[in-house]
């Protein structure tokens, strides 16, 4: 595996600071946030200096019941080639559910949700990973995620689940030590045991990030300083293996560049401490475990995907559409997760459509949370912004006539003209548009 060194997540808000930051060997960019034909000038300058850029995907949903979408895979492959990346990364998670597989409405989580650690889910994930590997021009690594809740009836630990995934597919692992800490606080999982069970020989690189604890729940915010327990986990990992690369993630509430540099220094120090504890000679050999990567197991039958799909759809519907909670889940934790998903939707919509909070002022957030409580996201955040605006206008909101006119103009400009057609569904859509455009 290529040695990456110490890196930081590239974000537009800190692009200038990252370019000037000493000791940054590589950067990671959210794949869906860049366009291959229009790469940000900052990323191009970094590449010209020899800084490695790795695209990090968030929307494939490899842990979902459906096979990976060919269009999303092609887009990820294009970004890898445009950035000259040595690998691409994604997550062991599902991000959407429903649709044709389950004959239920398709829902988007807008967030990474945990996969049940069962044999069925593992079989589906392994096939999905192999499909992705075949479609990508460079190696794939997948990341363990943070979770607020557990699935009932799980059959494997985190370490066993990821070990078998790597064993059966040959996929590399992106280990997020902050997520191990999150799962320790939220699900009582021993991070040291998780590390001990992982195939660290498959390690591609490591994520380090900060979070915050509220009411006994740890939120993996990527908007707070890296806490000591996460740095200690990095030291533990480095005492077992020399990581090819380590990266600091920060997605919001960006501090001064000097603070980011200080955190990078703490990461290097944690690695050094672990390196001093690492044995100078390899441990005694144990019986090798047969790898199935070269002879993959048969694809799971359709009924396994359907069963997983129904379980994921029921859970996601409870989280984002207010339907009854599936039995045996921790109701309190699912409540926390539902509120977190709605809050994240509000935050992201405010970023992709900043005109909405500007128009609505202090009323934006409560109005959006009320909308999100019973209206699931079905087409991404930009579509969500349009649907929210339409929802307000149909309800005669906002109350201020001038703000309502401005919102109507904003919605009309971005939603585009209706196609001409005599079909009833299209006529109905045009009638709805006329209602929205009336004063």
N, C-alpha and C positions, 0 to 999 in steps of 0.2 A: 504494500500500500504506500502511495506517495506521502512523503512527509510534508505536512502543511504548516506546522508551527503554531503560532498564536494569532488568532484572528478576532474580528468583531463583525457583528451583523451590520451590513450597509443599509442605511435608511436615508431617504432624501433629507430629513431634518438634520442629520449630522454628517452629511456627505462631505462638506468642506473640512470639518474637524477630522474625519477619518483620513482624508488625504494628507493632512499635516501630522497625523499622529505617529510618533516614532515606534518602531518595533512591531508594526502590523504586517504580518507575513501574508495574510489572505483575508478575504471577506466572503460573506454569505449574503445572498439577496433573495428575497421572496420571489419565487419564479413568476407567479401570477401578476406581480407588480411591474414587470419590465416587458417591453415589446422588442423582439429581436431586431426589427428594422430601425428602431429609434432608441437605442441604448442611451441612458443618461451620460452626459459628457464626463461626469466624475468617474463612472465605472470604466469608461474608455481610457481615461488617463491612468487609472490604477492598473489596468491591463497592460498599457504601454510600458509601465514601470516594472512589469513582471510580477505584479500581485495576482495571485490566483483568485478567481471568482467562482463560487459554487452556487448554483440555483437550488433553492429549497422550496419544494412544492407543498401546498397546503390543501389542495382541492381534489386530489385523485380519489380519496376514500378507499384505499386498498383493503381495509377491513370490512367494507360493505358487502352486502349479499350479491350485488350485481358484479359482473366482470368490468374491469376498468374501461372507461369511455375512450375509444380510439382517438377522438379529437383532442381530449385532454392530454393523452400520451404524446400525440404528435406535437402539441404546443410545448410540452416539457422538453421533448427531444430538440425542437428548434432553439429553445433557449440555451440548452447545453452546448449546442454547436456554435451559436452566436457568441457565447461567452468563452469558448475554448475551455470548458470545464473538464476536470479529470473525472468527475462523478456527479450524480444528482442525488438528492435526498427527498424522502417523503416520510409519512407517518404510519404507524400501526394504529389505525383509527378508522371509524366510519364518520362521514360528514353529511350523508343524505340517506333517505330510505323511502320506501313506497314505490309507486310506479307500476309498470307492466308486470314485473315479477310477482307482485303480491296483489295486483288489481286494487290498489289503494292509492289515494292521492300522493303525489311525490312531494316530499318535504325536504327542506334544506336546514341543517343545524346552524350553519354559519360558525361552526366551532368543531374542534376535534373531540370525538366521543369515544369512550373505551369499547374495545371488542370483547365479548365474553370469552374467557380463557377455557374454551371447551374444545374437544376434538373436532366437532363439526366446523366451528369457526376457524380453527387452525387449518383444516383441509381447504376451506374456501380461500383463506388468506394466502396459503402457499400457491394455489393456482393463480390467484390475482397477481402475486408478486412475479411469478414466472412469465405471465403475459406482459407485465410491465418491463421486465428485463429484456424480453425479446424485441420490444418496440423501441428501446432506448439505445443511443449510440455509445454510451459510456456506462460503467457500473452503477448500480443502484444501492443506496444504503437507506435503511428505514429506522425511524426513531421511536423509542418508547415514549408514551405520552403521560401527562399528568391527568388525574381523574379525581372527581369529587365523590364518586360512588362506585360500588362494585356490583357486578351481576350475580344473581343467586345461582347456586349450583355449579360454580366454576370447578374445573377438574385439574387445572394446572396452575402453578405459581408463575409469577412474571418471568423468573429465570428459566423455568422449564419451557414456557411458551416461546420465548425468544430463542432459546437454544434449539428447539426443534425446528423453528422457522428457518434459522440460519443453516441448520444441518440439512434440511430437506431441499432448500433452494439455492444455497450458496450465496444468498444475499448478505451484504455487509450491514453492520449495525452502527447507528448513530446513538450513542448513549447520552441522555440528558440527565446529569446528576441532580439538577434542580427538580426534575420530575420524580426521581427516586425519593427525594426529600418530601415532596408534595404527597406522594402515595404513602409515605411513612406516617405523616401527620393525619391524613384523611382516611386511610384505609388500614392503618396499623401494620403495614408491611415493613419488614426489616430490610433496610437498604443494603446492609453489609451482606446479608444472605442473598439478596438479589444479585449483587455484584459477583458473589462467589459462584452463582449458578450460571452466569452468562458466558458464552463462548468469546472471550476477550480477544482470541486470535482473529476474530472477524471484525474487530473494531475499526471503523473508518475514521471517526473523530468524536469529540465530546462537546456537548453544549453545557454552558453555565449561565444561570440567570437568577434574578431576584424575584421575590414575591412578598406577600403580606398575609398575616393571619388575622382573621376577623371571626369572633364568636366560635373559636375552636376549629375553624376551617381554614386551610392554607390555600390561598389563591395564587396561582402561577401567573403573576401579572406581567412580568417582563418590564415593569415600570418602577421597580424599587432596587436598592442596592443588593448585591449578592450577600446573603447572610453567612455567618460562620459555619453552620452545619453543612451547607452546600460546598463550601471550600474544603471542609474536612472530608466530605465524600469524594471530592476530586483527589485529595491526597491519598485516600484509601485506594481509589482506582489506580492512581499512578504508582502505588506500592506493589500492585499486581502486574501491571503492564505499562510499557511506555506508550502513551497515546500518540497516534500519528499527528493529531491536531486537536486544539482546544479553541472554542469560540465563545465570546461573550455576547449574549443576546440582550438587546434593549429595544423595546418597541414603542415606548411612550414615556411621558414625563422625563424628557431627556435632561440630564444634568450638564454642568459645564464640562468641556473637554478634559480638564484636569482631573475631574472626578472619574471619568471613564478610563483615563490613563492609570489612575490609582487602582481601579478594579483590575485592569489588565496586569498590573504589577502584582497584586495579590494572587491572581491566577498563576502567574509564573512561580511565585514563591510556594504555592500549594503543590505545584508540580515538582518543584525541587525537593520539598520535604518528602513527597512520595517516592521520588527517585532514590533518595538516600536510604529508604526503608526496603527498597526492592532487592530481592536476593541477587547476588552477583552471578550465581549459576542457576540454570533452570531447575524447577522442581522435579522430583523423581517421576519418571513416566508412568502413566496409568494406562489401563487397557484402552486402546483407541475405540472410539465410537464410530460405527459405520455411517458414512455419509450417503444420503440418497440423492444428493444434488445432481449427480450424473445420470441417475436412473429414477426420475421423478415418479411419485406414486400416481395412480390413476386420478383423473379429475373427479371431484365429488359429484354425485348424482344431482339432478335438478331439484329433487325433493329436499336435499340438504340446504341448498341455496334458498329455496322457498321458505323453509322453516326458519332459517336465520333471518331472512328478509322480513317475515311477519313479526318476529320478536323485536327487531330493530325498529320497524315501522310503529309498532305499538308503543315502544319506549319514547321514540322521538315525538310522536303525536301527543303523548302525555306532557312532554317537556315544552312543546312550542304551540300546541293547539288546545290545551286545556282538557283533553279527553281523560278518562279515568286512568289512574296509575296501574301499571301491571302489578300483579301480586308478588309478594316476597321481596320487593325492593325496599330500601330504607326511604320511607316517605319524606322524612326531614331532609335527607341529602338530595333527593330529587327536587324538592322545593328550592333548595339552595341553587342547584344546577339550573332550574328553570329561570330563576331570577337573574342568574349570571348570564344566561344566553340572551335574555331580553335586554339587559344592560349593555352587553357587547354589541347587539344589533343597533341600539341607540347611538353608541359611540362611533361605530363604523359608518353608519348612515350619515352622521354629522360630519364625518371626514370626507366621504365621497360626494356629499351634497351639502356643502357648508351654507348654502343659501337658506336651507330650511331652519336651522337654529337662528340664523340672522333675522329671518322673517318672523319667527314665532317667539323669539326671546326666551324668557324664563319658562314659557309654557311649552317649549319644544319637548323637553324630556318627559314630563308627566303625560303629555299627549301621545308621545311615541310609545311609552310603556303601556298605556291603556290600549293602544292599537295592537301592540305586539302580543298582549295577553291572549287575544282570541284570533289573531291573524297570523298564521305561520308564513315563513318566508319560502317562496317556491322558485325563485329565479335569480338569486344573487342579490348583493347589496344595492346595486344601482336600480334594479327592478323594484326592490323593496322601498327605496326612496320615492319612486314614482307612485307605487301603490299606496304609500302612506299619505302622500299629497292628495291623491284621488279620494282616499277615505275621508280626509278632512273636508274637502270641497263638497262631497256628497252630504256631509253632515252640516253644511253651512258654516264651516269654520275656516279660518279664525273669525271671531266675532267682529273684529275691526274690518270695515269694508275695504279700506285701502290695502291692508295686509292680505285680505282675501283676493282682491284683484291681482296683486303682485304674485301671490301663490298660483293663481289660475294661469297667469301668463307664463310663469316658470314651468308649470306642468305641461301646458300646451306646447311650448317650444321644444321640450325634451321628449314628449311622448309621440310626436310626429303625427302626420295626417292619417286618417283611416283609409284603407284601400276601398276602391269602389267595388261594390258587390251587392247583389240582390239576395244573398243568402241570409236567412233569418238571424243567425248568430252575429253576422257582421252588421246587419241593420240594428240589432239590439245594442251592439257596441257603439255604433254611431249615435243612437238615441241617448245612451248614457253620457257620451261626450258632450252632446248639446246641453244636457242638464248641467254638466260641470261648467260649461262656458257661459251659462246665463248668470246675470247678476243676482 
